[in-house]
Amino acid sequence: MLSDPMLVSGAGLGVPIATRKTYYSAWPLHPEIRNYPRRSFLQPATFVWKGEELVFAWRQGETVMNLLGARGRPDGRAVLDIVERSLAE
């Protein structure tokens, strides 16, 4: 798990950055983002690497805001299955 409030790694991974409007609308739900220095935040993303090989990538689109979590996000079990299959190869 990675937190990237300075948005350094997210740019290199192609993870969308929430707009200023989305940032301010998220304040009541996620008050910790008030401390983010860039007044924006990365959209959810999941990556799995095996060494330097990217095995799996999922990125939330920057326009989707879902109060129950990122729409279409793979659940933990699905990601673990990908990791286990990758390790077995």
PyMOL commands that set and color helices and strands:
alter all, ss='L'
color gray80, all
select helices_A, chain A and resi 8-13+20-26+31-35+76-88
alter helices_A, ss='H'
color red, helices_A
select strands_A, chain A and resi 45-50+53-59
alter strands_A, ss='S'
color yellow, strands_A
deselect
rebuild
show_as cartoon
